[in-house]
Amino acid sequence: MNLYEANKMIALTVKYVPEVGLLENIGIRVGTSLKIKHRYALGGPVLLRIEDAYTVAVGKEIALEIEVVEVNEELEGEEPHGDEAIVVCDVMEINKEEAAYIE
């Protein structure tokens, strides 16, 4: 689904970003976690909470091009095997030892 039509205050993960340099500068890239805080009326911008750290606004035309998936949808169909577990976390909080364990 595109970012403009996604549900508000639901955890989302970015799956596709158009080649607009400014998006990467404000932290919107593939894999980014975000939530829609507000969608302004009459085709106005979308107010986003990025990585639970800061808030930015993105215009409707760009938001329509950004593809996202709800976190629950992203995990759908994946089953833990044996001692494995599905882990959803902020990549920035994983140190090298934890990353090796998860793999």
Backbone hydrogen bonds in HBPLUS format (Angstrom, degrees):
<---DONOR---> <-ACCEPTOR-->    atom                        ^
c    i                          cat <-CA-CA->   ^        H-A-AA   ^      H-
h    n   atom  resd res      DA  || num        DHA   H-A  angle D-A-AA Bond
n    s   type  num  typ     dist DA aas  dist angle  dist       angle   num
A0068-VAL N   A0001-MET O   2.85 MM  67  5.74 166.5  1.87 167.7 172.2     1
A0005-GLU N   A0002-ASN O   3.25 MM   3  5.70 132.7  2.49 107.5 118.1     2
A0003-LEU N   A0066-ILE O   2.79 MM  63  5.53 145.6  1.91 160.0 166.1     3
A0006-ALA N   A0003-LEU O   3.36 MM   3  5.25 156.1  2.42  99.6 106.4     4
A0009-MET N   A0036-ILE O   2.89 MM  27  5.38 158.1  1.93 141.1 148.3     5
A0071-VAL N   A0011-ALA O   2.98 MM  60  5.70 162.4  2.01 143.0 143.1     6
A0012-LEU N   A0034-LEU O   2.90 MM  22  5.33 153.3  1.97 164.3 171.0     7
A0034-LEU N   A0012-LEU O   3.02 MM  22  5.33 157.5  2.07 139.6 144.7     8
A0013-THR N   A0069-VAL O   2.88 MM  56  5.45 153.2  1.95 151.7 160.4     9
A0069-VAL N   A0013-THR O   2.98 MM  56  5.45 145.6  2.10 144.1 154.9    10
A0014-VAL N   A0032-THR O   2.97 MM  18  5.37 157.1  2.02 149.0 156.4    11
A0031-GLY N   A0014-VAL O   2.83 MM  17  5.13 169.0  1.84 137.6 141.0    12
A0015-LYS N   A0067-GLU O   2.77 MM  52  5.39 168.7  1.78 143.3 146.5    13
A0016-TYR N   A0067-GLU O   3.22 MM  51  4.85 153.5  2.30 132.7 129.1    14
A0067-GLU N   A0016-TYR O   3.01 MM  51  4.85 148.0  2.11 128.9 138.5    15
A0020-VAL N   A0018-PRO O   2.77 MM   2  5.69 126.8  2.05 114.5  97.8    16
A0023-LEU N   A0020-VAL O   2.94 MM   3  5.78 142.7  2.08 127.4 135.7    17
A0025-ASN N   A0021-GLY O   3.39 MM   4  6.69 157.4  2.45 147.0 153.4    18
A0026-ILE N   A0022-LEU O   3.07 MM   4  6.41 137.9  2.25 149.1 159.7    19
A0026-ILE N   A0023-LEU O   3.22 MM   3  5.33 132.2  2.46  97.0 108.9    20
A0028-ILE N   A0023-LEU O   2.84 MM   5  5.12 156.3  1.90 154.0 146.3    21
A0027-GLY N   A0024-GLU O   3.07 MM   3  4.99 160.2  2.11 103.3 108.4    22
A0032-THR N   A0029-ARG O   3.03 MM   3  5.64 162.9  2.06 145.1 145.5    23
A0051-GLU N   A0033-SER O   2.78 MM  18  5.09 165.8  1.80 151.7 152.2    24
A0035-LYS N   A0049-ARG O   3.01 MM  14  5.22 143.3  2.15 138.1 149.2    25
A0049-ARG N   A0035-LYS O   2.83 MM  14  5.22 165.0  1.86 156.1 161.0    26
A0037-LYS N   A0047-LEU O   2.78 MM  10  5.47 153.1  1.85 151.1 159.1    27
A0038-HIS N   A0047-LEU O   3.33 MM   9  5.03 159.0  2.38 132.2 134.2    28
A0047-LEU N   A0038-HIS O   2.73 MM   9  5.03 168.3  1.75 157.3 160.9    29
A0040-TYR N   A0045-PRO O   3.05 MM   5  5.70 167.4  2.06 173.3 171.6    30
A0044-GLY N   A0041-ALA O   3.14 MM   3  5.55 142.7  2.29 108.3 118.6    31
A0046-VAL N   A0058-VAL O   2.79 MM  12  5.31 162.4  1.82 151.6 154.7    32
A0058-VAL N   A0046-VAL O   2.90 MM  12  5.31 155.5  1.96 145.8 153.2    33
A0048-LEU N   A0056-VAL O   2.69 MM   8  5.34 171.2  1.70 173.1 174.2    34
A0056-VAL N   A0048-LEU O   2.95 MM   8  5.34 150.4  2.04 143.9 153.5    35
A0050-ILE N   A0054-TYR O   2.78 MM   4  5.53 160.0  1.82 170.1 175.0    36
A0053-ALA N   A0050-ILE O   2.79 MM   3  5.87 167.3  1.80 139.5 141.6    37
A0054-TYR N   A0050-ILE O   3.39 MM   4  5.53 158.3  2.44 141.7 148.0    38
A0063-ALA N   A0059-GLY O   2.92 MM   4  6.12 165.5  1.95 157.4 162.3    39
A0064-LEU N   A0060-LYS O   2.89 MM   4  6.09 146.2  2.01 154.0 161.8    40
A0065-GLU N   A0062-ILE O   2.92 MM   3  5.26 142.7  2.06 107.5 118.8    41
A0073-GLU N   A0070-GLU O   2.99 MM   3  5.24 119.4  2.37 104.1 119.1    42
A0074-GLU N   A0070-GLU O   3.01 MM   4  6.31 152.3  2.09 154.1 162.9    43
A0075-LEU N   A0071-VAL O   3.30 MM   4  6.62 139.6  2.48 144.4 153.3    44
A0076-GLU N   A0073-GLU O   3.15 MM   3  5.01 142.8  2.29  96.1 107.0    45
A0078-GLU N   A0075-LEU O   3.09 MM   3  5.67 162.2  2.12 136.6 139.6    46
A0084-GLU N   A0081-HIS O   2.91 MM   3  5.27 162.8  1.94 136.7 136.3    47
A0093-GLU N   A0090-ASP O   2.87 MM   3  5.61 163.7  1.89 126.5 131.7    48
A0094-ILE N   A0091-VAL O   3.24 MM   3  5.55 171.5  2.24 115.3 117.7    49
A0099-ALA N   A0095-ASN O   2.99 MM   4  6.22 160.3  2.03 156.9 163.2    50
A0100-ALA N   A0096-LYS O   3.04 MM   4  6.23 155.9  2.10 148.0 153.5    51
A0101-TYR N   A0097-GLU O   3.11 MM   4  6.36 149.4  2.20 142.7 151.1    52
A0102-ILE N   A0098-GLU O   2.96 MM   4  6.22 154.5  2.02 152.5 159.1    53
A0103-GLU N   A0099-ALA O   3.12 MM   4  6.33 157.6  2.18 149.1 154.0    54
